[in-house]
Amino acid sequence: MSIQEQLKEVLASISKSEADAGRDAGSVHLIAVSKTFDADYIRPSLEAGQRVFGENRVQEAKGKWPRLREDFTDIELHLIGPLQSNKAKEAVALFDVIHTIDREKIARAVKTEMDKQGKQLELFIQVNTGAEPQKAGILPQDADAFIALCRDELGLSIKGLMCIPPASEDPAPHFDMLKEIAARNGLSDLSMGMSGDYDQAIAHGASFVRVGSAIFGKRDYPV
Ligand SMILES: *Cc1c(COP(=O)(O)O)cnc(C)c1O
């Protein structure tokens, strides 16, 4: 199948999952995860109308998106990979949304850059719902305090929460945990669900799903 056909299938599947879950049509946003693929490979999805994309590396995104934005002016770019504070300046300049705020140092660096650049990004806090040592994200037991710090001390407006459940586990309890942390902190947006589980994530309340390989095919090198 072509990228355009696969994109269409994913969008149809999202619509069906929205309906099955009794959610409003259009309440779930598709982030097409284009990491590892170059600009020419991504282009057909833009020509098919997709405008919201996710990348996990600042450097890689910098190499392809400024060029694509010359041809498609209404692109919305989401950073879904871990951010180092020395990349905050470039990240704020390039992206519209960051999903991976997970510690005070990064929150402060992003706040400083947004103020400097006069640019307001939408921000998600990443929660390490499985408490995996190798994975980014604030630990669930520290999430409430971190959300409060971001809002009250740094004056950041937080859009929602993001998680990547452990690969080997049923993601449902992780989706529910994220939803519960969001609800008790008055946050409505949930960034959760990937190619293998986005329908399930929608059933559990996702408002942003991050889908890569189901649209663009298998990635050639691990990331
Ligand atoms: C790569 C990636 C995705 C997309 O994964 P697929 O399984 O290819 O859909 C989603 N979220 C994050 C954070 C990623 O790094």
The ligand as an ORCA input file, in Angstrom:
! r2SCAN-3c Opt
* xyz 0 1
  C       8.480      6.495     17.088
  C       7.488      6.981     18.086
  C       6.105      6.807     17.865
  C       5.539      6.087     16.663
  O       5.777      4.705     16.745
  P       5.076      3.684     15.723
  O       5.042      2.411     16.472
  O       5.936      3.646     14.519
  O       3.719      4.202     15.422
  C       5.232      7.315     18.828
  N       5.680      7.969     19.918
  C       6.988      8.159     20.150
  C       7.417      8.893     21.372
  C       7.938      7.681     19.240
  O       9.241      7.880     19.492
*
